[in-house]
Amino acid sequence: MKSFFKIFTILTPKQMRFAAGLIVLMLVCAFMEAVGIGLLYPLIAVINSPAVVEKVPKLSLLLEKLGIKTHRDLILYFSVLIVIFYIIKNALILFQNKIQIKFSTTNQKDYCKRLYAYYMNKPYLYHVNTNISIIARNITTGASIVFSDILINTLGIITEIITIFIIWILIMIMDWFLAVVIAFILGPVIILILNHFRHIVVREGQIQNKYTAEIGKWVNQGFFSLKETKVMQTEAYFTDQFALSYEKFANSLAKFLFANKIPKTVIEMLCIGGIIVLVAVKIFMNVDPKSLIPTLGVLALAAVRLMPSINKIVGLYNTNKFKMPLFEEIYTDLIAVKKNKDKDERKIYDKAKENLIFNENISVKDLSFHYPSKEELVLNKVAFEIPKGGFVGIVGPSGAGKTTFVDILLGLLPPVERSIYVDGVDIYSNLSGWLNNVSYVPQTIYLIDGTIKENIAFGVPADCVDDEKIKKVIEMAELKDFVDALPDKENTNVGDRGARLSGGQRQRIGIARALYQDPTVLVLDEATSALDNETEKSITETILKLKGSITIIAIAHRLSTLENCDFKIKFDKGVATIETR
């Protein structure tokens, strides 16, 4: 049970105060549940024995003042009071449920949004080492499980425990012997049931948590490689792998659902059997059977209310145990999100207000780098300068350090020694300001399932897109003839990942996207290597037109791409040398 309350540690002080208020409201509702059951005792007693009121002189006097003179009037009066009370009670319970659900869903929306932002702002190396399906699971399934399942279930358990306790107090007032028997029989049985199924539920929860990520992985890998899959006729492989993961997921779920049904049957048999045994014991003790009628009526109603509460506690407990492995896995991330909230809702999306000024050169000084998991240097004291407006080619064999250098230049990998300087200023002292100068064109352009305009103004809200600039960069990227021939012009949808475009058209959209950012530095990472010679030559000519106005740094294997560069920097085994024309 202790692990369940760990859910409250991810809440901020404000949220905890709200949760405390919610628990107080739950306590009031539980008290009214008990009172609602207790009110039936005098009603049954009056119906069963009209003379019972006469035994309480003060009550008889009060009834006379209220104008209640007959037995029939008394029953009607009590019945109306009980109906009014139950209306108020149920309205309050509905209100409590509404507040509880709103509390949960509001936090779910907030944390889901913040988890997305948290992962988006994680260092590049984190994403290199983390499967995207795990991140997707944590954001979507994780936030839902934590707040819609675990938090709601924990609040539900608290509610039912409070309700059971207050009803037990009511039974204690009515019949202390009965209350003691209930506590010493039902209590240990519930604990035994929870302990017996705990290990099964946790094991199946761990299995389901694992295969939820596996399912996401095979969906991503199967459909993201659909073209290659179709050509290589490997659909059956991905289908089988997905089916295998889903089968294990479904089997685990089935075992949990069955295990969750067993306690209900056991508890129901104990409650009904217990009432019958208690009646038999009372009769055996020579108690007048007629005097048991009010007690049995209330006890029956209490049992009707207690059985669902006990079943609900067991069910919610097992469900929480089943879901806890994922919560434990993302707990550190949730705490990080909480701390971010405690820092006055820090705006992580804001760009630097001031750009890093670039007027003279980019200077690489004794730059060294190795990956955290390795000690071998990928870059070893690399040093050179790139003048503003220059066109520099980056060449070298695979694994020589070219892409690593570009990743450092783009702020994706922090250097382990010295750095890159712009006009004498370390770019890592104002990384956001530096990146405001830079645009990047990768080998494979990722296009969203949207229009050409949306893909060029990548990440810019629709109401902030500069249509004149869109037209300008379309012309600069030599897309104008292609776009003008389309019925919807730049508002034409490109399809999922640009499926309706050729490779050259996708690359030109990538260039237009880069130019839309008004860069002073354009980084090209094998931007034309996947294209045919004619298309590659055409796009290279487009890029050359930018020479002088923009500093161009291009990684390329084809020497033709770099024919007109000012000089080349050759990387080999982590060391860089300058090759002049």
Helices and strands as residue ranges (DSSP letters): G 4-10, H 13-38, H 40-48, G 50-55, H 57-65, H 71-120, H 124-128, H 132-137, I 138-142, H 143-144, I 145-151, H 152-174, H 176-224, H 226-232, H 235-284, G 289-291, H 292-342, E 361-369, E 379-387, E 391-395, H 402-409, E 417-422, E 425-426, G 427-429, H 431-435, E 438-441, H 452-456, G 462-464, H 467-476, H 480-484, G 489-491, G 496-498, H 503-516, E 521-525, H 533-544, E 551-555, G 559-562, E 567-572, E 575-580
